[in-house]
Amino acid sequence: MEKPTTPKWPEISERGIIARRKFLSFLAASPLVATPTITSAVATVFASLPSQALAQSYDVLRGSRQALGPDGIISAPGDALNVFEFEPAAKKAVLGQDAPAHWGYLESGVDGDVTRDANHTAYARYNIRTKRLIDARKASTGVKIFGESWSSPIFICPVSSLGAYDPEAGVTVARAAGKRGHQMILSTVDNAVIADVNKAHGSPAWFQLYPTDDWAVTQALVRRAEAAGCPAIVLTVDRQGGRNTEDLFRMRRQDQRDCSGCHTPGFANEVTRKGNFSGIDVSKVTNLYGTGMTWEFVDRLRGIVKGKLLLKGIVTGEDAKEALRHGVDGILVSNHGGRAEESGQATIGVLIEIVDAVNGRIPVLIDGGVRRGTDVLKALALGAAAVGVGRPYVWGLASFGEPGVDRVLQILDDEFITIMRQAGALTIDQITRDTVTRV
Ligand SMILES: Cc1cc2nc3c(=O)[nH]c(=O)nc-3n(C[C@H](O)[C@H](O)[C@H](O)COP(=O)(O)O)c2cc1C
């Protein structure tokens, strides 16, 4: 078991880079740069920017000088050097709509955000063992999960209420993900309907299930997803105890809008904007998350799910073994992006425990804090079959719509194949525990 780490802001080095780029834009506009010394200093610092990690041969001039606005924020998706640069762009877009509470909702962890931040920083506890003199020109990121072929092991995590960030919500995300061959899991409480998402995606997505506390509603949601062709139902099990999303509540204080138009009290009112509930009688529902669920509920659900059944939110080896006993087909190691409980435990830190517990009998997927292609490689090396991203694609969505999601996925794919080549792993199954070392 991992020890909780000291909380740190996750993207500190990344934020440093953004600040440095901002400074360099200022410097580039200054008459001082005409002097040879400063010009070469600028060139040296530019040469150390992360974009160079992806540059091929002598591509030192990749990237536009005009990419940043005066606020140091990217103005087009193609200008982004990494996924972190979408975060301020998304913030600007959401605050520009006078919706600080929507921004708080997306960014929030729980309590002091220790777990949210640990999810990313814990990836630094693993280093990559690179192999030399391997002809890596034909590397492939293709992967098969439950017989489905994905072009990348990176999948889209379910995020509720995407309508707050894009008018077409999950449909826009599905279009971007589908074009790139990424699988996605749609949230029960997205604004888009699963059938529309599957159509936009080009092949059926997986359906994340919040079962509610009315079995008739559970059945109706599963039936709807299966009728739309979804091959997998992903039951989220980490939201039963309540939570304290402090960032959201803090940002809510600044929100001047009248929110009652959308957020009317009562479950039936709340889900009128959630397409997957349309036509379903929710009058008996008091709780979305199925408070009171036990392993018996998993058995009951197993009895009606025709395709694959996964549990999302498993973080211990004991629960993973229990999942096997209850006929589950897959596990998604997740702490809801640090939005479930403040355990301080990063998902990458518990992955091995779960992989060892299931011992290859079912696939283990992971999400939480994945921000770099190197994170993807490390998770696969530690035994994950696939790796999910949450907030980063929503940053892309909120800032630039479909092209933003597309670019976020492209950056992660590019970074991932670059590190695969450098690690001498030409296919996903060549990424093994040997590929990483614990710091
Ligand atoms: C705004 C927001 C809403 C979310 N909604 C859901 C949801 O409806 N169902 C679910 O199972 N997980 C939900 N999650 C958790 C994600 O599926 C995923 O576990 C998490 O975002 C991964 O961490 P990351 O954001 O650091 O990449 C949500 C996460 C965020 C940020």
The ligand as an SDF file (V2000), in Angstrom:
LIG
                    3D

 31 33  0  0  0  0  0  0  0  0999 V2000
  -16.8130   17.4240  -13.6840 C   0  0  0  0  0  0  0  0  0  0  0  0
  -16.6820   15.9430  -13.5130 C   0  0  0  0  0  0  0  0  0  0  0  0
  -17.8220   15.1510  -13.5660 C   0  0  0  0  0  0  0  0  0  0  0  0
  -17.7230   13.7710  -13.4380 C   0  0  0  0  0  0  0  0  0  0  0  0
  -18.8520   13.0100  -13.5860 N   0  0  0  0  0  0  0  0  0  0  0  0
  -18.7570   11.6630  -13.4880 C   0  0  0  0  0  0  0  0  0  0  0  0
  -19.9110   10.8390  -13.7050 C   0  0  0  0  0  0  0  0  0  0  0  0
  -20.9860   11.3170  -14.0350 O   0  0  0  0  0  0  0  0  0  0  0  0
  -19.7660    9.5180  -13.5160 N   0  0  0  0  0  0  0  0  0  0  0  0
  -18.5700    8.9340  -13.1750 C   0  0  0  0  0  0  0  0  0  0  0  0
  -18.4960    7.7070  -13.0130 O   0  0  0  0  0  0  0  0  0  0  0  0
  -17.4620    9.6920  -13.0190 N   0  0  0  0  0  0  0  0  0  0  0  0
  -17.5270   11.0270  -13.1770 C   0  0  0  0  0  0  0  0  0  0  0  0
  -16.3990   11.7900  -13.0470 N   0  0  0  0  0  0  0  0  0  0  0  0
  -15.0900   11.1260  -12.8030 C   0  0  0  0  0  0  0  0  0  0  0  0
  -14.4010   10.7690  -14.1400 C   0  0  0  0  0  0  0  0  0  0  0  0
  -15.0840    9.7570  -14.8130 O   0  0  0  0  0  0  0  0  0  0  0  0
  -12.9650   10.3060  -13.9280 C   0  0  0  0  0  0  0  0  0  0  0  0
  -12.9590    9.2810  -12.9880 O   0  0  0  0  0  0  0  0  0  0  0  0
  -12.0210   11.4250  -13.4940 C   0  0  0  0  0  0  0  0  0  0  0  0
  -12.3810   12.6530  -14.0800 O   0  0  0  0  0  0  0  0  0  0  0  0
  -10.5830   11.0880  -13.8880 C   0  0  0  0  0  0  0  0  0  0  0  0
   -9.6920   12.0020  -13.3310 O   0  0  0  0  0  0  0  0  0  0  0  0
   -9.0740   13.2760  -14.1190 P   0  0  0  0  0  0  0  0  0  0  0  0
  -10.1720   14.2750  -14.2370 O   0  0  0  0  0  0  0  0  0  0  0  0
   -7.9790   13.6920  -13.2330 O   0  0  0  0  0  0  0  0  0  0  0  0
   -8.5810   12.8010  -15.4700 O   0  0  0  0  0  0  0  0  0  0  0  0
  -16.4670   13.1610  -13.2160 C   0  0  0  0  0  0  0  0  0  0  0  0
  -15.3300   13.9660  -13.1650 C   0  0  0  0  0  0  0  0  0  0  0  0
  -15.4110   15.3380  -13.3330 C   0  0  0  0  0  0  0  0  0  0  0  0
  -14.1610   16.1600  -13.3220 C   0  0  0  0  0  0  0  0  0  0  0  0
  1  2  1  0
  2  3  1  0
  2 30  2  0
  3  4  2  0
  4  5  1  0
  4 28  1  0
  5  6  2  0
  6  7  1  0
  6 13  1  0
  7  8  2  0
  7  9  1  0
  9 10  1  0
 10 11  2  0
 10 12  1  0
 12 13  2  0
 13 14  1  0
 14 15  1  0
 14 28  1  0
 15 16  1  0
 16 17  1  0
 16 18  1  0
 18 19  1  0
 18 20  1  0
 20 21  1  0
 20 22  1  0
 22 23  1  0
 23 24  1  0
 24 25  2  0
 24 26  1  0
 24 27  1  0
 28 29  2  0
 29 30  1  0
 30 31  1  0
M  END
$$$$
